[in-house]
Amino acid sequence: MAVKQNGVLATFTPTVSKYTNKATTASLGQINTNGWMMYTTPDATLMSGKLFVSNNTGSAANINVGLVEQTEILQLDALGNQPNDPNTGSSYTGYGQLSFPSGTNSDYTSSIVMTYSNIASGPFITGETLTWTNTNRGAGAAANMVAIIHYADTANNQLWLRSMTHPLALELPAGDTTFTGGTSGATASIGTSYAGTNVRLGHSGFVRFYDSLTGRIFFNNYEFRNNLDYEYLYFPSESREQNNNNVNRSNGRIWRPVATTVTEYNNAGGATTPITEVIDQNGVKLQLSSVTQCAAEQFIVQDKQVADNDTFELSGLILGAHQSIFVSSTAAVTFNLIGYEEIAEVAS
């Protein structure tokens, strides 16, 4: 097999290495974190390597390492706190009654939703492009916002969106904003003149796997980047560094993590923080109770103590396409992943 990358594949130092996102308001947009998914194996690739941990912090430090296939795990709230089954009117009796197809470039879920008014030439169509202008995001072409309609709830005048141009694309200027469907030609409005309209600044992303036994959505955040840009995950045009450039691979960290609440703006611009809801394939709106990065069963090292001025080596790591290494510590230990990538055969 041909080698794609080799040597140092990724580096990360908890509490020191920083990430950013477009929604950050701090002057430099830098955020510290204790944990990070430091490396993801690209498409059609096999990675073999070792993880080296060095502690020079002045005292012993505990570390965690997990092998994961998601950026976050979204835990659905208890079934008793969810809406009733729209088909039967009864409460759900198991998470298996909910539908989240997973594992491909068309399997999305979203918590980005807008409630509109003044519709014309409708209805909107699931899957079509939605466009609008938002001068809060810039002038001229920079103000042109685009999203995909993930689910059109025409009965409730709601659109669930994914793959937005900007995470704050729905943080709208004062007044009224008109939205246009690219296929249907439908138009609708949100804003001061339209009571009851509102927007929720949520997230969208791929469903890697839906655990129907426990109600966990293994979620790949559209707004995540390590050595891969998750905006292009699963696509042949997957964006990645291919010049054996570890600095470029390791330092382009972007993330806007999912939270259990979202910001909602009403038509007058007032803000509240309701519980985050995601929507399943059948249009059922489901509340979240927690968000984590690594599940208990995914850790291969947990609370391992590394003495000061000592190192720890975790060898024999083999990862397939879109499998990842998650590391965390409350101390500024250094993690270095050293190995190589090879082209892997993909079943046709």
FILUMDREN-14260 format. One record per residue (C-alpha): residue in three letters; chain; x, y negated, z. Coordinates in steps of 0.1 Angstrom, whole numbers, plus 5000, padded with zeros to 4 digits. Each point is the difference from the previous one (the first is absolute). Layout:
! residues N
[ALA A [X Y Z]];
...
This chain:
! residues 348
[MET A [5000 5000 5000]];
[ALA A [5012 4965 4992]];
[VAL A [5009 4977 5029]];
[LYS A [4979 4968 5002]];
[GLN A [5015 4983 5032]];
[ASN A [5027 5011 5024]];
[GLY A [5018 4988 5031]];
[VAL A [4983 4976 5024]];
[LEU A [4963 5001 4991]];
[ALA A [4986 4978 5028]];
[THR A [5010 4981 5032]];
[PHE A [4979 4986 5028]];
[THR A [5006 4985 5035]];
[PRO A [4969 4997 5022]];
[THR A [4994 4966 5016]];
[VAL A [5026 4985 4976]];
[SER A [4990 5009 4965]];
[LYS A [4971 4979 4989]];
[TYR A [4971 5002 4976]];
[THR A [4977 4974 4985]];
[ASN A [4967 4995 4982]];
[LYS A [4982 4974 4980]];
[ALA A [4976 4992 5028]];
[THR A [5027 4992 5025]];
[THR A [4998 4964 5012]];
[ALA A [5034 4997 5017]];
[SER A [5025 4978 4983]];
[LEU A [5022 5028 4988]];
[GLY A [4973 5027 5000]];
[GLN A [5021 5025 5020]];
[ILE A [4985 5026 5023]];
[ASN A [5019 5024 5023]];
[THR A [4989 5035 5005]];
[ASN A [5009 5030 5021]];
[GLY A [4990 5025 4973]];
[TRP A [5002 5003 4962]];
[MET A [4995 5025 4972]];
[MET A [5036 4995 4989]];
[TYR A [5000 5021 4969]];
[THR A [4975 5016 4976]];
[THR A [5009 5026 4973]];
[PRO A [4990 4988 4966]];
[ASP A [4978 5018 4975]];
[ALA A [5013 5032 4984]];
[THR A [5029 5000 5024]];
[LEU A [5016 5021 5027]];
[MET A [5021 4985 5028]];
[SER A [5025 5019 5021]];
[GLY A [5019 4982 5027]];
[LYS A [5010 4993 5036]];
[LEU A [4989 4973 5024]];
[PHE A [5027 4984 5022]];
[VAL A [4992 4980 5031]];
[SER A [5025 4979 5017]];
[ASN A [4995 4983 5034]];
[ASN A [5022 4971 5010]];
[THR A [4974 4981 5020]];
[GLY A [5017 5002 5034]];
[SER A [4977 5026 5015]];
[ALA A [4983 5033 4991]];
[ALA A [4971 4997 4975]];
[ASN A [4971 5023 4990]];
[ILE A [4992 5006 4963]];
[ASN A [4972 5015 4980]];
[VAL A [5001 5015 4965]];
[GLY A [4970 5012 4980]];
[LEU A [4995 5014 4966]];
[VAL A [4968 4983 4987]];
[GLU A [4979 4996 4968]];
[GLN A [4983 4967 5009]];
[THR A [5006 4965 5011]];
[GLU A [4972 5001 5026]];
[ILE A [4975 5024 5014]];
[LEU A [4965 4985 5003]];
[GLN A [4980 5017 5027]];
[LEU A [4963 4998 4995]];
[ASP A [4979 4991 5031]];
[ALA A [4978 5026 5017]];
[LEU A [4972 5012 4978]];
[GLY A [4975 4986 5025]];
[ASN A [5013 4965 4992]];
[GLN A [4996 5004 4963]];
[PRO A [4969 4992 4979]];
[ASN A [4975 5028 4993]];
[ASP A [5002 5021 4969]];
[PRO A [4983 4979 4973]];
[ASN A [4986 5032 4984]];
[THR A [4984 5014 5032]];
[GLY A [4997 4971 5024]];
[SER A [5016 5022 5026]];
[SER A [5033 4997 5018]];
[TYR A [5030 5018 4985]];
[THR A [5009 5032 5018]];
[GLY A [5035 5003 4986]];
[TYR A [5027 4980 4982]];
[GLY A [4998 5025 4971]];
[GLN A [4967 4984 4989]];
[LEU A [5020 4969 4990]];
[SER A [5017 4998 4966]];
[PHE A [5035 4987 4994]];
[PRO A [5016 5017 4970]];
[SER A [5038 4999 5003]];
[GLY A [5034 5004 4984]];
[THR A [4998 4982 4966]];
[ASN A [5003 4965 4986]];
[SER A [4962 4997 4999]];
[ASP A [4993 5009 5036]];
[TYR A [4997 4967 5018]];
[THR A [4982 4987 5031]];
[SER A [4996 4964 5010]];
[SER A [4990 4978 5029]];
[ILE A [5000 4968 4978]];
[VAL A [4964 4990 4996]];
[MET A [4980 4969 4989]];
[THR A [4963 4992 5004]];
[TYR A [4989 4978 4971]];
[SER A [4969 4981 4989]];
[ASN A [4987 4982 4968]];
[ILE A [5006 5030 4977]];
[ALA A [4994 4996 4963]];
[SER A [5004 5023 4970]];
[GLY A [5006 5029 5025]];
[PRO A [5004 5024 5014]];
[PHE A [5037 5004 5006]];
[ILE A [5016 5034 4991]];
[THR A [5022 5022 5021]];
[GLY A [5035 5001 4984]];
[GLU A [4998 4967 4982]];
[THR A [5024 4971 5004]];
[LEU A [4988 4970 5021]];
[THR A [5015 4966 4996]];
[TRP A [4997 4966 5018]];
[THR A [5020 4969 5007]];
[ASN A [5015 4993 5034]];
[THR A [5019 4967 5003]];
[ASN A [5012 5010 5035]];
[ARG A [5024 5023 4983]];
[GLY A [5015 4975 4976]];
[ALA A [4993 4977 4971]];
[GLY A [4995 5009 4963]];
[ALA A [5005 5037 4991]];
[ALA A [5011 5008 5036]];
[ALA A [4964 4993 5011]];
[ASN A [4986 5027 4977]];
[MET A [4990 5030 5022]];
[VAL A [4993 5036 4988]];
[ALA A [4987 5031 5017]];
[ILE A [4984 5033 4991]];
[ILE A [4965 5008 5012]];
[HIS A [5004 5031 5020]];
[TYR A [4963 5004 5009]];
[ALA A [4971 4978 4989]];
[ASP A [4973 5001 5027]];
[THR A [4973 4982 4979]];
[ALA A [4973 5007 5026]];
[ASN A [5018 4979 5026]];
[ASN A [5017 4975 4977]];
[GLN A [5034 5013 5010]];
[LEU A [5032 5007 4981]];
[TRP A [5028 5021 5014]];
[LEU A [5032 4991 4983]];
[ARG A [5035 5014 4996]];
[SER A [5033 4991 4984]];
[MET A [4996 4963 5005]];
[THR A [5025 4975 4986]];
[HIS A [5007 4986 5035]];
[PRO A [4991 5014 5034]];
[LEU A [4984 4965 5008]];
[ALA A [4983 4997 4966]];
[LEU A [4966 4999 5019]];
[GLU A [5011 4973 5024]];
[LEU A [4981 4975 4980]];
[PRO A [5001 4961 4998]];
[ALA A [4971 4980 5014]];
[GLY A [4970 4998 4978]];
[ASP A [4987 5027 4976]];
[THR A [5019 5027 4980]];
[THR A [4987 5018 4970]];
[PHE A [5010 5036 4992]];
[THR A [4997 5016 4966]];
[GLY A [5000 5037 4989]];
[GLY A [5022 5007 4971]];
[THR A [4979 5028 4985]];
[SER A [4965 4992 5011]];
[GLY A [5003 4962 4996]];
[ALA A [4981 4997 5034]];
[THR A [5006 4969 5021]];
[ALA A [4994 4994 5037]];
[SER A [5009 4974 5026]];
[ILE A [5013 4996 5035]];
[GLY A [5003 4969 5020]];
[THR A [4985 4971 5018]];
[SER A [4968 4999 4979]];
[TYR A [4993 5037 5004]];
[ALA A [4989 5010 5035]];
[GLY A [5008 5036 5010]];
[THR A [5030 5003 4977]];
[ASN A [5033 5010 5015]];
[VAL A [5033 5018 4993]];
[ARG A [5022 5025 5020]];
[LEU A [5037 4999 4995]];
[GLY A [5007 5037 5002]];
[HIS A [5023 5025 4982]];
[SER A [4999 5024 4971]];
[GLY A [5021 5030 4992]];
[PHE A [5003 5036 4990]];
[VAL A [4985 5028 5020]];
[ARG A [5029 5025 5002]];
[PHE A [4978 5025 5020]];
[TYR A [4967 5000 5019]];
[ASP A [5000 5022 5031]];
[SER A [4963 5009 5001]];
[LEU A [5005 5019 5033]];
[THR A [5011 4970 5020]];
[GLY A [4989 4970 4979]];
[ARG A [5035 4988 4992]];
[ILE A [5008 4982 4967]];
[PHE A [5037 5004 4990]];
[PHE A [5003 4966 4983]];
[ASN A [5026 4986 4976]];
[ASN A [4998 4962 5004]];
[TYR A [5000 4981 4967]];
[GLU A [5020 4973 5017]];
[PHE A [5029 5021 5010]];
[ARG A [5036 5001 4986]];
[ASN A [5031 5018 5011]];
[ASN A [5021 5016 4972]];
[LEU A [4967 5003 4981]];
[ASP A [4974 4975 4993]];
[TYR A [4967 5016 5011]];
[GLU A [4980 4978 4976]];
[TYR A [5013 5024 4973]];
[LEU A [4999 5033 5020]];
[TYR A [4990 5030 4979]];
[PHE A [5004 4982 4968]];
[PRO A [5027 5007 4973]];
[SER A [5010 4964 5003]];
[GLU A [5007 5004 5037]];
[SER A [5023 4971 5010]];
[ARG A [5033 5011 5016]];
[GLU A [5037 4992 5001]];
[GLN A [5018 5023 4975]];
[ASN A [5036 4986 5000]];
[ASN A [5013 5017 5032]];
[ASN A [4996 4967 5018]];
[ASN A [4994 5007 5036]];
[VAL A [4998 4964 5010]];
[ASN A [4972 4994 4975]];
[ARG A [4982 5031 5011]];
[SER A [5002 4994 5037]];
[ASN A [4994 4963 5004]];
[GLY A [4969 4993 4980]];
[ARG A [4977 5008 5029]];
[ILE A [4964 4988 4996]];
[TRP A [4970 5010 5020]];
[ARG A [4967 4987 5013]];
[PRO A [4989 5028 5025]];
[VAL A [4963 5009 5004]];
[ALA A [4985 4990 5033]];
[THR A [4968 5011 5017]];
[THR A [4985 4965 4995]];
[VAL A [4998 4978 4969]];
[THR A [4995 4963 4995]];
[GLU A [4966 4991 4987]];
[TYR A [4992 4965 4987]];
[ASN A [4963 4989 4997]];
[ASN A [4987 4976 4974]];
[ALA A [5009 4970 5022]];
[GLY A [5036 5012 5005]];
[GLY A [4995 5012 5036]];
[ALA A [5022 5030 5009]];
[THR A [4992 5031 5020]];
[THR A [5018 5033 5005]];
[PRO A [4976 5030 4996]];
[ILE A [5010 5036 5002]];
[THR A [5017 5012 4968]];
[GLU A [4977 5021 4977]];
[VAL A [5011 5021 4971]];
[ILE A [4977 5013 4973]];
[ASP A [4997 5036 4988]];
[GLN A [4993 5012 4965]];
[ASN A [4962 5000 5007]];
[GLY A [5000 4964 5013]];
[VAL A [4999 5009 5037]];
[LYS A [5016 4973 5021]];
[LEU A [5020 5015 5028]];
[GLN A [5017 4984 5030]];
[LEU A [5036 5006 5011]];
[SER A [5010 5007 5036]];
[SER A [5038 5000 4997]];
[VAL A [5029 4998 4975]];
[THR A [5034 5018 5004]];
[GLN A [5030 5005 4978]];
[CYS A [5009 5036 5008]];
[ALA A [4979 5029 5013]];
[ALA A [5011 5022 5029]];
[GLU A [5005 5030 4977]];
[GLN A [5022 4980 4976]];
[PHE A [5028 4992 5025]];
[ILE A [5031 5022 4996]];
[VAL A [5019 4980 5027]];
[GLN A [4981 4983 5028]];
[ASP A [5015 4981 5030]];
[LYS A [5035 5013 4992]];
[GLN A [5025 4982 5022]];
[VAL A [5032 4988 4983]];
[ALA A [5027 4989 5024]];
[ASP A [5017 4967 4997]];
[ASN A [5030 5001 4976]];
[ASP A [4988 5033 4987]];
[THR A [4985 5013 4967]];
[PHE A [4972 5025 4991]];
[GLU A [4998 5019 4968]];
[LEU A [4968 5015 4985]];
[SER A [5010 5022 4971]];
[GLY A [4982 5023 4976]];
[LEU A [4974 4974 4989]];
[ILE A [4982 5009 4967]];
[LEU A [4971 4979 4988]];
[GLY A [4979 5002 4969]];
[ALA A [4983 4973 4980]];
[HIS A [4983 4973 5022]];
[GLN A [5011 5015 5033]];
[SER A [5016 4976 5024]];
[ILE A [5022 4996 5030]];
[PHE A [4986 4980 5029]];
[VAL A [5024 4987 5028]];
[SER A [4993 4981 5031]];
[SER A [5017 4988 5032]];
[THR A [4997 4972 5025]];
[ALA A [5038 4995 4998]];
[ALA A [5022 4987 4972]];
[VAL A [5014 5033 4989]];
[THR A [5010 5004 4964]];
[PHE A [4985 5026 4977]];
[ASN A [5018 5010 4968]];
[LEU A [4985 5025 4975]];
[ILE A [5028 5015 4979]];
[GLY A [4992 5025 4972]];
[TYR A [4991 5002 4964]];
[GLU A [4969 5001 4978]];
[GLU A [4995 5025 4971]];
[ILE A [4975 5002 4973]];
[ALA A [4974 5025 5010]];
[GLU A [4979 5022 4977]];
[VAL A [4964 4989 4999]];
[ALA A [4973 5025 4993]];
[SER A [4981 4992 4969]];
